[in-house]
Amino acid sequence: MAKPADNLRDAVERTVEATLGSAEKSRSAAQGALDDLVDSVEDFRKGAEERLARGRRSMAGAIEGRRLATHDDIKELQAELRAIGRRLDRIEERLPKRRTSSSSKRTTSSGKRTSTS
């Protein structure tokens, strides 16, 4: 016959084992819920970063299209225009001369093009 102490020990062991099993299930469920929460937060963060990047690119494009010309921009354009003028002068020099000078264009000593009427 089993002693009462042995019966009590068996009951405590069964209770501890049942409690441990239940705690492991609860821990596993909590870990799963936490993993899902972390994944959701990560997806939200990535989406927010993508939207911010699109917004920055959009704003940069809008600002770039409206910025004022700088002194360097103007100097660069002037240099390009002078180069185009020199190319045009060389092209015109190769063209046959016109018989009437009233409608022709000529270059002044400063290099600026003027038309005579």
C-alpha positions in Angstrom: 0.0 0.0 0.0 1.2 3.5 -0.9 2.1 5.8 1.9 0.4 9.1 2.1 3.7 10.9 1.7 4.3 9.0 -1.6 0.8 9.9 -2.8 1.4 13.6 -1.9 4.8 13.5 -3.7 3.1 12.0 -6.8 0.3 14.6 -6.8 2.8 17.5 -6.4 4.9 16.1 -9.3 1.9 15.8 -11.5 0.8 19.3 -10.7 4.3 20.7 -11.4 4.5 18.8 -14.7 1.0 20.1 -15.7 2.0 23.6 -14.7 5.2 23.4 -16.6 3.4 22.1 -19.7 0.8 24.9 -19.5 3.5 27.5 -18.9 5.5 26.2 -22.0 2.3 26.5 -24.1 1.7 30.0 -22.8 5.3 31.0 -23.4 5.2 29.6 -26.9 1.9 31.5 -27.7 3.4 34.7 -26.2 6.6 34.3 -28.3 4.5 33.8 -31.4 2.4 36.9 -30.7 5.6 38.9 -30.0 7.2 37.7 -33.3 4.0 38.8 -35.2 4.1 42.2 -33.5 7.8 42.6 -34.4 7.1 41.7 -38.1 4.2 44.2 -38.2 6.3 47.0 -36.8 9.2 46.2 -39.3 6.7 46.2 -42.2 5.3 49.5 -41.0 8.9 51.0 -40.6 9.9 49.9 -44.1 6.7 51.3 -45.6 7.2 54.6 -43.8 10.8 54.8 -45.0 9.7 54.2 -48.6 7.0 56.9 -48.4 9.5 59.4 -46.9 12.0 58.7 -49.7 9.4 59.2 -52.4 8.3 62.4 -50.7 11.9 63.7 -50.5 12.5 62.9 -54.2 9.3 64.6 -55.1 10.1 67.7 -53.1 13.7 67.8 -54.5 12.3 67.7 -58.0 9.8 70.5 -57.3 12.4 72.7 -55.7 15.0 72.0 -58.4 12.6 73.1 -61.1 12.0 76.4 -59.3 15.4 77.4 -58.0 16.9 80.7 -59.2 19.8 80.7 -61.5 23.1 81.3 -59.7 26.0 83.5 -60.9 27.8 80.3 -62.0 24.8 79.1 -63.9 24.7 82.4 -65.8 28.4 82.4 -66.5 28.1 78.8 -67.9 25.2 79.9 -70.1 27.2 82.9 -71.4 30.1 80.7 -72.2 27.9 78.2 -74.1 26.3 81.1 -76.1 29.8 82.5 -77.0 30.8 79.0 -78.2 27.6 78.7 -80.2 28.3 82.1 -81.7 31.8 81.2 -82.7 30.6 78.0 -84.3 27.9 79.9 -86.2 30.5 82.4 -87.4 32.7 79.6 -88.8 29.7 78.0 -90.5 28.7 81.4 -92.1 32.3 81.9 -93.3 32.0 78.7 -95.3 28.7 79.7 -96.9 28.8 81.5 -100.3 28.7 85.2 -99.9 25.3 86.9 -100.6 25.1 89.6 -103.3 23.0 92.0 -101.2 24.5 93.2 -97.9 21.3 94.8 -96.6 19.8 91.5 -95.4 23.0 89.8 -94.3 24.2 89.6 -90.8 27.7 90.6 -89.8 29.8 90.4 -86.7 30.9 93.5 -84.8 34.4 93.9 -83.4 33.1 92.9 -79.9 32.0 89.5 -81.3 28.3 90.2 -80.8 26.0 89.5 -83.8 24.0 92.4 -85.2 21.6 92.6 -88.1 21.5 95.6 -90.5 18.4 96.9 -92.2 
